[in-house]
Amino acid sequence: MSQDSFTNDQEGSNASVDAVRSALIRSLIHGRYMVVDCFEDANVTAFVTTRLGGMSKEPYDSFNVALHVGDDPVQVSQNRLMMRSDFGLGQLCFMNQTHSNKIALVTGHDRGQDTFDCDGLVTREHGIALAVMTADCLPLLLCDQEERVVAVVHCGWRGLANNIVENAVAAMESIGAKRRNIAAYMGPAIGPNSFEVGEDVRSAFLAQSKDNALCFRPEHCQDKAQHEQILASLSAGSLALGAMAFSRINNTPEDESCTLGKQIYACDPKMGKSCDVSASAAQAAASIAGKYWCDIFGLTVLALRRAETSGIIFGGRYDTYLQNSVFYSHRRANPTGRIASVICLNPD
C-alpha cells in the first residue's frame, strides 16, 4: 500500500470514527446514558452510563460514579444522585469489586444497604437497582424474564477465569431462575483488537476450557498502525443477535494462526452443543507463546454457554479503549473514572 493510499484510508477511517462517536453521543438519554432495552418485556430498567454529562473534573471528567479512584467524593455522590433521580431509582446497590468470583444475594433484609463486598449481585426484589462499575472490564447484566430474577457481574479476566459467570448463574438459580430463561447483555469493555495479554492470562483460560483458545490471537496478527481504524468495524452494528455472532477484521500477515481471528462464533442455543469449536480450538492451542489479543466478549459468551444459559446474548458492541472519549478506559488513562451498568426490577 502506498503512503498516499494509507493516508487517504486513514483520513476516511478517522471520519468514520468521528461519525460513529457523534451518532452514539446523539443517541444518549439526558446526554449521558445508553438505555438497554433488550429486557423490555420483563418490566425492568436497565442502562449504562458514559463519562459524559456529569460533575467530576479532569481526569475523571465528567460522570464518574466510583468513590475508590481518587475523585472528589462530593462530585461522585452528585453523579450517583443524578442516576437515581433520572431513572426514579430507590435503592441503588454498588460493590466493592476486587476481581474475585464472589456473588452476593440482595434480599428484602438488605434494604437500605448500598455497598456489598463481591463482584456480582443477584436479586429478585423489586425496586432494588444493582450496579457494576467498569473501565475496560466487561459489565454483564443477566435477566430471567419469566421468573423475575436479575444480576450484575464484574467480568474482568481474573473473575472470568475463576468461574464468576457460573457462580452468578448458580446464585440466580438458587432463588428461582431457570438457566434456559437467562438472557444477557454485555456492556462496553475493552475490545478484541485492544486487549493485549500475556501467556499467563491465556494459560489460565486454557486450563479452564480448551475452547477458550478461540478467544486469543497472537499479537503479530494485527498491524498496530491500523488499530484506530478498527473502530468503524466494531461499531458498524450490534455484534450479538440470536445467540452470538462476532465478526472479525482481516488480519495481517496471513498465516494459520492468524486465520483464527476471522472466525464467526455462532453458538445458537437451539443447536445445543453442535457448534463446531473443538477443531479450531486445537489449532489455536498450538499458537506461539508470547503476547495475544484477548476477546473478553467471546470468553464471556463461552462462559455463559458452559453455564447452560439458553437466552439471547445481546451487546458486545463498544470498545472502551478505542472509544475513550465516551467511556472510561483504565488502560488508556490512569487515573480515570468508572461507568456503571445498572439493572432493576421495576416496582409492581
C-alpha positions as CSV (number, residue, x, y, z in Angstrom):
1,M,0.0,0.0,0.0
2,S,1.4,3.4,-1.0
3,Q,1.8,6.2,1.6
4,D,-0.8,8.3,-0.2
5,S,-3.3,5.4,-0.2
6,F,-2.6,4.7,3.5
7,T,-3.1,8.4,4.3
8,N,-6.4,8.5,2.4
9,D,-7.6,5.4,4.1
10,Q,-6.6,6.8,7.5
11,E,-8.5,10.0,6.8
12,G,-11.5,8.1,5.8
13,S,-11.2,5.9,8.9
14,N,-11.0,9.0,11.1
15,A,-14.1,10.4,9.5
16,S,-15.9,7.1,10.2
17,V,-14.7,7.1,13.8
18,D,-16.0,10.6,14.3
19,A,-19.3,9.7,12.7
20,V,-19.7,6.7,15.0
21,R,-18.8,8.8,18.0
22,S,-21.2,11.6,17.0
23,A,-24.1,9.1,16.4
24,L,-23.5,7.5,19.7
25,I,-23.5,10.8,21.6
26,R,-26.7,11.9,19.9
27,S,-28.4,8.7,21.0
28,L,-27.7,9.2,24.7
29,I,-30.5,9.8,27.1
30,H,-30.0,13.0,29.1
31,G,-26.7,13.2,27.2
32,R,-25.1,10.6,29.5
33,Y,-26.9,7.2,29.3
34,M,-27.3,4.3,26.9
35,V,-30.6,2.6,27.7
36,V,-30.5,-1.2,27.5
37,D,-33.9,-2.2,26.0
38,C,-33.3,-5.9,25.4
39,F,-35.2,-6.8,28.6
40,E,-38.2,-4.6,28.0
41,D,-40.7,-7.5,28.1
42,A,-39.6,-8.2,31.7
43,N,-40.5,-4.8,33.0
44,V,-37.0,-3.9,34.1
45,T,-35.0,-0.8,34.0
46,A,-31.5,-1.2,32.5
47,F,-28.9,1.3,31.4
48,V,-25.2,2.0,31.0
49,T,-23.7,5.4,32.0
50,T,-21.0,7.1,29.9
51,R,-18.3,9.5,31.0
52,L,-20.4,12.4,29.7
53,G,-22.8,14.9,31.4
54,G,-21.6,14.7,35.0
55,M,-20.0,16.8,37.7
56,S,-16.4,15.4,38.0
57,K,-13.3,17.3,37.0
58,E,-10.3,16.1,35.0
59,P,-9.0,13.4,34.8
60,Y,-12.4,11.9,35.9
61,D,-14.4,14.1,33.6
62,S,-17.2,14.0,33.9
63,F,-19.7,11.3,35.0
64,N,-17.5,9.2,37.2
65,V,-19.5,7.0,39.7
66,A,-16.7,5.4,41.6
67,L,-15.6,6.5,45.0
68,H,-12.4,4.5,45.1
69,V,-10.4,6.1,42.2
70,G,-9.3,9.4,43.8
71,D,-12.2,11.6,42.6
72,D,-13.9,14.2,44.8
73,P,-16.5,12.1,46.8
74,V,-18.9,15.1,46.8
75,Q,-18.9,15.1,43.0
76,V,-19.2,11.3,42.8
77,S,-22.2,11.5,45.2
78,Q,-23.8,14.1,42.9
79,N,-23.3,11.9,39.9
80,R,-24.8,8.9,41.7
81,L,-27.7,11.1,42.8
82,M,-28.3,12.1,39.2
83,M,-28.5,8.4,38.3
84,R,-31.1,7.7,40.9
85,S,-33.1,10.8,40.0
86,D,-33.0,10.4,36.2
87,F,-34.4,6.9,36.4
88,G,-36.5,7.2,39.6
89,L,-34.4,4.6,41.4
90,G,-35.0,3.9,45.1
91,Q,-32.2,1.7,46.4
92,L,-29.0,1.6,44.3
93,C,-26.5,-1.1,45.2
94,F,-22.8,-0.9,44.3
95,M,-20.0,-3.3,45.0
96,N,-16.5,-3.2,46.5
97,Q,-15.1,-5.0,43.5
98,T,-11.8,-6.9,43.9
99,H,-11.7,-9.2,40.8
100,S,-13.0,-12.1,42.9
101,N,-15.6,-14.7,41.9
102,K,-17.9,-13.9,44.9
103,I,-21.6,-13.3,44.3
104,A,-23.9,-11.7,46.9
105,L,-27.7,-12.2,47.1
106,V,-29.6,-9.0,47.8
107,T,-32.8,-9.7,49.7
108,G,-35.5,-7.8,51.4
109,H,-33.3,-7.8,54.5
110,D,-30.7,-5.8,52.7
111,R,-33.0,-2.8,52.0
112,G,-31.0,0.3,53.0
113,Q,-27.6,-1.3,52.3
114,D,-25.9,0.3,49.3
115,T,-22.5,-1.5,49.2
116,F,-21.5,-5.2,49.1
117,D,-18.1,-6.9,49.1
118,C,-18.3,-9.0,46.0
119,D,-18.0,-8.9,42.2
120,G,-21.6,-9.9,41.4
121,L,-25.1,-9.1,42.7
122,V,-28.3,-11.1,42.3
123,T,-31.8,-10.2,43.4
124,R,-35.5,-10.9,42.8
125,E,-36.5,-7.9,44.9
126,H,-38.4,-5.2,43.0
127,G,-37.2,-1.7,43.3
128,I,-33.6,-2.6,44.2
129,A,-31.2,-1.5,41.5
130,L,-27.9,-3.4,41.0
131,A,-24.8,-1.7,39.6
132,V,-21.4,-2.9,38.4
133,M,-18.6,-0.4,37.8
134,T,-16.1,-0.8,35.0
135,A,-13.4,0.9,32.9
136,D,-12.3,-1.9,30.5
137,C,-13.6,-5.0,32.3
138,L,-16.8,-6.3,30.9
139,P,-20.1,-5.4,32.7
140,L,-22.6,-8.3,32.4
141,L,-26.4,-7.9,33.0
142,L,-28.4,-11.0,33.4
143,C,-32.2,-11.4,33.5
144,D,-34.7,-14.3,33.8
145,Q,-37.7,-12.6,32.3
146,E,-40.1,-15.3,33.4
147,E,-39.0,-15.9,37.0
148,R,-38.1,-12.3,37.6
149,V,-34.5,-12.6,38.7
150,V,-31.7,-10.2,37.7
151,A,-28.0,-9.9,38.2
152,V,-24.9,-7.8,37.5
153,V,-21.5,-9.3,37.2
154,H,-18.0,-7.7,37.1
155,C,-16.2,-9.7,34.3
156,G,-12.5,-9.0,34.5
157,W,-10.2,-11.7,33.2
158,R,-9.5,-13.0,36.7
159,G,-13.1,-13.3,37.6
160,L,-13.9,-15.0,34.2
161,A,-11.1,-17.5,34.6
162,N,-12.3,-18.3,38.1
163,N,-15.9,-19.1,37.0
164,I,-17.7,-15.9,38.2
165,V,-20.3,-16.3,35.4
166,E,-21.2,-19.8,36.5
167,N,-21.3,-18.6,40.1
168,A,-23.7,-15.8,39.2
169,V,-26.0,-18.2,37.2
170,A,-26.0,-20.6,40.1
171,A,-26.9,-17.8,42.5
172,M,-29.8,-16.8,40.2
173,E,-30.9,-20.4,40.1
174,S,-30.9,-20.7,43.9
175,I,-33.6,-18.1,44.1
176,G,-35.8,-19.4,41.4
177,A,-34.3,-18.6,38.0
178,K,-34.2,-21.1,35.2
179,R,-30.9,-21.4,33.2
180,R,-32.9,-21.8,30.0
181,N,-34.5,-18.4,30.6
182,I,-31.5,-16.3,31.3
183,A,-30.7,-13.6,28.8
184,A,-27.6,-11.5,28.9
185,Y,-26.3,-8.0,27.9
186,M,-22.6,-7.4,27.6
187,G,-21.8,-3.8,28.2
188,P,-18.9,-1.7,27.0
189,A,-15.5,-3.3,27.6
190,I,-12.0,-3.4,26.1
191,G,-12.4,-4.9,22.6
192,P,-10.8,-8.0,21.0
193,N,-8.4,-5.8,19.0
194,S,-7.3,-3.7,22.0
195,F,-6.9,-6.1,24.9
196,E,-3.2,-7.3,24.8
197,V,-2.4,-10.0,27.3
198,G,0.5,-12.4,28.1
199,E,0.8,-16.1,28.1
200,D,-0.1,-16.3,31.8
201,V,-3.6,-15.0,31.0
202,R,-4.1,-17.3,28.1
203,S,-2.9,-20.3,30.1
204,A,-5.3,-19.6,32.9
205,F,-8.2,-19.7,30.4
206,L,-6.9,-22.8,28.6
207,A,-6.8,-24.6,32.0
208,Q,-10.5,-23.7,32.4
209,S,-11.6,-24.9,28.9
210,K,-9.7,-25.7,25.7
211,D,-12.5,-23.8,23.8
212,N,-11.2,-20.6,25.3
213,A,-8.3,-20.8,22.9
214,L,-10.7,-19.4,20.3
215,C,-10.6,-16.1,22.1
216,F,-6.8,-15.5,21.7
217,R,-4.9,-14.3,18.7
218,P,-1.1,-14.0,18.5
219,E,-0.1,-10.3,18.7
220,H,1.6,-10.3,15.3
221,C,-1.8,-10.9,13.7
222,Q,-2.6,-7.2,14.0
223,D,-0.9,-4.2,12.4
224,K,-0.9,-1.6,15.2
225,A,-0.9,1.1,12.6
226,Q,-4.5,0.0,11.8
227,H,-5.6,0.0,15.4
228,E,-7.8,3.1,15.4
229,Q,-9.3,2.1,12.1
230,I,-10.9,-0.9,13.6
231,L,-13.4,1.2,15.5
232,A,-15.7,1.6,12.4
233,S,-15.8,-2.2,12.0
234,L,-16.5,-2.7,15.7
235,S,-19.3,-0.2,15.8
236,A,-21.0,-0.9,12.5
237,G,-23.9,-2.7,14.2
238,S,-24.9,-5.0,17.0
239,L,-22.5,-7.9,17.2
240,A,-24.8,-10.1,19.3
241,L,-28.1,-11.1,17.7
242,G,-29.6,-14.6,18.1
243,A,-27.2,-16.3,20.4
244,M,-23.9,-14.6,19.5
245,A,-22.1,-13.5,16.4
246,F,-18.7,-11.8,16.4
247,S,-17.3,-10.8,13.0
248,R,-13.6,-10.2,12.8
249,I,-11.5,-7.8,10.7
250,N,-9.0,-9.2,8.2
251,N,-5.6,-9.8,9.9
252,T,-2.1,-9.5,8.6
253,P,0.1,-11.3,8.0
254,E,-1.8,-14.3,6.5
255,D,-0.8,-17.5,8.3
256,E,-2.6,-20.4,10.0
257,S,-2.6,-18.9,13.5
258,C,-4.0,-15.6,12.2
259,T,-6.9,-17.1,10.4
260,L,-8.4,-17.9,13.7
261,G,-9.1,-14.3,14.2
262,K,-11.5,-14.3,11.2
263,Q,-13.9,-16.9,12.7
264,I,-17.6,-16.4,13.3
265,Y,-18.8,-17.7,16.6
266,A,-22.3,-19.0,16.1
267,C,-23.4,-20.9,19.1
268,D,-27.2,-20.9,18.6
269,P,-28.9,-22.3,21.8
270,K,-31.3,-24.2,19.5
271,M,-28.3,-26.1,18.2
272,G,-27.3,-27.2,21.7
273,K,-23.7,-28.4,21.8
274,S,-23.4,-28.7,18.0
275,C,-21.4,-25.5,17.3
276,D,-18.1,-26.5,15.8
277,V,-15.4,-25.2,18.1
278,S,-13.2,-28.1,19.0
279,A,-11.1,-28.2,15.8
280,S,-10.4,-24.5,15.7
281,A,-9.6,-24.5,19.4
282,A,-7.0,-27.2,18.9
283,Q,-5.4,-25.1,16.2
284,A,-5.4,-22.1,18.4
285,A,-3.8,-24.0,21.3
286,A,-0.8,-24.6,19.1
287,S,-0.2,-20.9,18.5
288,I,3.1,-19.4,19.5
289,A,3.7,-18.2,23.1
290,G,4.1,-14.6,23.9
291,K,1.6,-11.7,23.5
292,Y,-2.0,-12.2,22.4
293,W,-5.1,-10.2,21.6
294,C,-7.8,-11.4,24.0
295,D,-11.5,-11.4,23.2
296,I,-13.2,-10.8,26.6
297,F,-16.6,-10.8,24.9
298,G,-16.1,-14.2,23.4
299,L,-14.8,-15.6,26.7
300,T,-18.0,-14.3,28.4
301,V,-20.2,-15.9,25.8
302,L,-18.4,-19.3,26.2
303,A,-18.8,-19.0,30.0
304,L,-22.5,-18.4,29.6
305,R,-22.9,-21.4,27.4
306,R,-20.8,-23.6,29.8
307,A,-23.3,-22.4,32.5
308,E,-26.0,-23.8,30.2
309,T,-27.9,-20.5,29.8
310,S,-30.1,-20.5,26.7
311,G,-31.3,-16.9,26.5
312,I,-30.2,-14.5,23.8
313,I,-26.9,-12.7,24.4
314,F,-27.0,-9.0,23.5
315,G,-24.4,-6.3,23.4
316,G,-20.7,-6.6,22.8
317,R,-20.7,-3.6,20.6
318,Y,-18.5,-1.0,22.3
319,D,-14.7,-0.9,22.8
320,T,-13.8,1.3,25.8
321,Y,-10.2,1.6,24.8
322,L,-11.0,2.8,21.3
323,Q,-14.0,4.9,22.4
324,N,-12.3,6.6,25.3
325,S,-14.0,9.9,24.7
326,V,-17.3,8.3,25.6
327,F,-16.3,5.6,28.1
328,Y,-13.6,5.3,30.7
329,S,-10.6,3.1,29.9
330,H,-8.1,2.2,32.6
331,R,-5.6,1.1,30.1
332,R,-5.9,4.3,28.1
333,A,-5.6,6.6,31.1
334,N,-4.8,6.1,34.8
335,P,-6.2,7.6,37.0
336,T,-9.6,7.6,35.4
337,G,-13.3,7.1,36.3
338,R,-15.8,4.3,36.1
339,I,-19.0,3.8,34.2
340,A,-21.9,1.9,35.8
341,S,-24.1,-0.7,34.2
342,V,-27.4,-1.0,36.1
343,I,-30.4,-3.3,36.2
344,C,-33.5,-3.1,38.3
345,L,-36.8,-5.0,38.5
346,N,-39.4,-2.2,38.4
347,P,-41.7,-1.9,41.4
348,D,-45.1,-3.6,40.9
